[in-house]
Amino acid sequence: MRSLAGQSVIVTGASSGIGEATARRLARGGAQLVIVARRADRLAALARELDPAGRRVLAVAADVTDEAGRRRVVDETLRRFGRIDALVNNAGYGTRGPVERVPVELIRRNFETNLFSLIVLTQLVAPHLRTQGSGRIVNIGSVAGRIARPLSSVYDSTKHALEAITDGLRGELAPFGVEVVLIRPGFILTEFVDAANQASESVLEQAGPYAPYCAGFRADYRKWHWLAGRPDDIARLVEKALTASRPAPRYAGPTHAKLLLFLKWILPPRVIDRLVRPRRK
């Protein structure tokens, strides 16, 4: 096992949910943290809570879709801590609705946040990890990256693409001592669902013939809340990815996520299609 003490770690999307839980867990382990998010007030409050002395936690209010913001994250990390040991790419959000009804601008925006911005931030960090001959990149994907669901096709496709980027990047950086890990969360109780519904409100309001199925989709999320995990379930996997002597290429959690991925592996595609098919409400 590797110690987190003294490691300089960037965590994006750190103002809530999985990112916040990850920041809390890594701070307890002694990491030097750079927490990144758009919501400056929540980010600053978290930094003060985790590190009242202001020595080990740096809050950088930035939008990962903005080039200047991404560069500022890297520059301020190096200025404060002198090195980068790990990057946790967690920032992202969901878009709901049938593909037929989702404006292409919303699709592009979702890919920009969940995939392209992640790639560019990784491009900024990778040279530092490669030059020092060590480091880790942890990408927060989703079970949806393997099991696409109707009415969540846009978001799920961003996570499908992230699977390929992560696997390719792993092989590219391995010769330089840099390890790349994918985390596949299942259903986790965070602000994510409400944020996705809000971001997709205009689409859901004009779903047309798909409206009854969209209502059923949302009802199913409420129905399965009892099964949901907590953000710290995933934060624990991130910690494992950063501290394991030889991290696995992929981790999934909580238990229902592992079960779903196993079913995806053993069941015929038509069976999976029936399991995820939306119902009318």
N, C-alpha and C positions, 0 to 999 in steps of 0.2 A: 504493500500500500504506500502511496505517496501522501505526504502531508500537504494540506492546503495552506499552512502557515507561510506567509510571505509571498504566495503566488499572486500575481496581478491578473485579475479576471474582469473582463467586460461582460455585463449582462444587459441585453436590450429588452425593452418592454417590461421594465422593472417596477413600474408604479402600482401594479396590481397582479392578482392571480398567480400563475406559475412563476413569472419573473420576480415578483415580490417575495414569494416563498423561497425561491432559489437564492435571492440576495440574503435573506435571513439565515438560511442554512449555511451558506458559504462564509458569511461573516462570523458565525459561531465557530467555524473551523479555522478562523484566523487569516482568511484571504484578504488581500488588498483589493477592494472592489471599486469598479467604475460602473455605476448604475445609470442607465439611459432610458429616457421616456420623454414624451411630449409634455406631460402634466408636471410642470415645474414645482408647483406647491406640494403635491403628494410626494414627489421625488425628494425634495429637500427635507420634508418631514421624516421620511424613511431614513435618509442619511443621518439626520440628527439622532434618531432613535437607535440606529445600529452602531453609531460611532460618535458619541457626544463630543469627544476631543477633536474630531475632524481630521484625524491622521490616516485612517485606513479606508475610509469610504468617501469617494468623490462622486457627487451627483452632477450629471451633465444633461441638461434639458435640451433635447435635440430630436428632430424628426428623421428617422432613418431613411426616408425617401428623399431627403434633401442632401445634395452633394456636400455643401459646406458643413452641414450638421454632422455627416459621417466623418469628414476629415477632422472636425473639431474633437470628436470622440477619441480618435486615435492620437491626435496631437496632445490633448490634455492628459490622456493616460500616460504617455511617454514623459511629459513634462513633470507630472506628479510622482510617478513610480519608476520611471527610467526603463521600463521593459513591459512586455505583454506576454503573459504565460498562457492565457486561454481566452477564447471568445465563446460566449453562449448566445446564439442567435435565437431569440425567443419572440421578438416583436412580430405581430401579425393579427389579422382579424378575418372574419368570415363574411361571405356574401351568400344570401339565400335567394331562392327562386328558380323557376324553370329556365333553362338556357334560352329557350325561344323568346322569353320576355325580359331578360337581363340586358340592358344597354351595354354595348361593347366598351364604352368608357368605364363603366363600373368593373367590368372584367379586367381591363388593363390596370385599373387602380389596385385591384386586389392582387394581381400578379406583381405589380410594382412593389407593394409592401411586403408580401409574403415570400417573394422569390428574388426579384431583381435587386432590391436594396440589400438583401442578405448576401447576395453574390458580390456586390460591389464592396460592402463592408469587409467581407472575407478577403477580397483582393487587396484591400488596404492593410489588413492585419497579417496575411500570410507571409509576406517578405520578411517581417520581423521574426516570426516563428521559425521560418526556414533558415535564416541567417544564424540564429542562435542554436539551431539544431535540436529544438525541442518545443513542445507546446501542444495544445489540444483545441479543437474546434468542435463544439457541441451544437447541433442543429435540432431545434424542437419541431418535429414533424407531427404526425397524427396517425392513428389507426386508419383514418380516412385516406391516408396516402396509399393504402392497400385495398381498402373497401370503399369504393365510391358509392355515394347515396344519391338517389334522385332528389331534386330540389336543393341539393348542396353541391352540385357538379362543379361550380366555379371554384369555391374554396377547396374542395377535395382535389381538384386538378392541380392547384398550386402545391399541395402536399405530395401528390404523385411526382411532380417535377422535382421537388426537393429530395425525394428518395434517390433519383438518378444523379443529381448534382452531388449529393453527399457520398454516394458510392464511388463516383468518378474521382472526386477530390481526395477521397481516402487513399486511393492508389497513387495519385499524383504526388501527394505530400509524404507518403510513407518513407521514401528513400532519404528524406531530410529529417526524420525523427519526429515528425508532426502527425498526431493521430486525430482522426475525424470520426465522430460518433453521432448516430441518429437516435433521438428519443421519440417513441411513439406513444403519446398519451391516448387514453380512451376518453370517456365522458368524465370531465372534471368540473366540479362546481366552482365556477368563477363568473366574472362579468361577461365572459365571452359570448354566451348565447344572447343576452340582452343587447350587447353591442352589435352583434351580427344582425339581429332583427331591426335595430335602429338604422344601421347602414343600408339595409335592404328594404326599408319601409316603403319607398316609392314603388319598388318592384312588386312587393307583396300586395299593395293596395290596387294594383292593376294586373293581377294575375289572371284575370279572365277565366277561361275554362279550367284553369289549374287551381283556382281559389279553394275549392273544397279539399284538395290534396295538401295545399299549403297549410290550411288550418289543422289537418290531421297530423302533419309533420310537426307542427309546434306543440300540439297536444301530446304527441308521443314523447317529446323531450321532457315535459312536465311529468308524464307518467313514469318515466324511468329515472327520476331524480334519486330514488332510493338506492339505485345501483352506482351512482356517481362516486368518483373518488374525490380527494382533496388536493389542492395545489401542492402540499408538501409531499404527497406520494410521488410526484414527478420531480420535485426538488431533490428528493432523496436519490433518484436515478441520475440526475445531473451531477450530484456530489460523487456518486459511484463512478461515473464516467471520467471525472477529473482526478480521482484518487486511486483508482485501480492500477496495479502495475501494468497490466495488459487489458485495457478496456475492450469489451465486446463491440463489434461494429454497430449493434442496435440493442436498445433496451425498450421494453414496453411495460406499461402499467396503467392502472392497477390490474387486479386479477382478471376482470372482465375483458380488458384489452388483449391480454394473452390468449384468452379463450376465443375471442373473435378472430384473431389472426390464425389460430390453429384451425378453426372451422373454414376460414378462407382457403387454407392449404389443402384440406382433405375433401371439401364438398365440391360438387360440380358447379360451374358458373350459374347454371339455371336455378339451382337451389339457393345460392347466395342472392340472385336477383329477386327471387320470391320473398326472401327474408327482409330485404331492404325496401321492397316496393311500397310506395306511399299508399295510405288508405284514405278514403273520403271521410269527411266529418260533416 
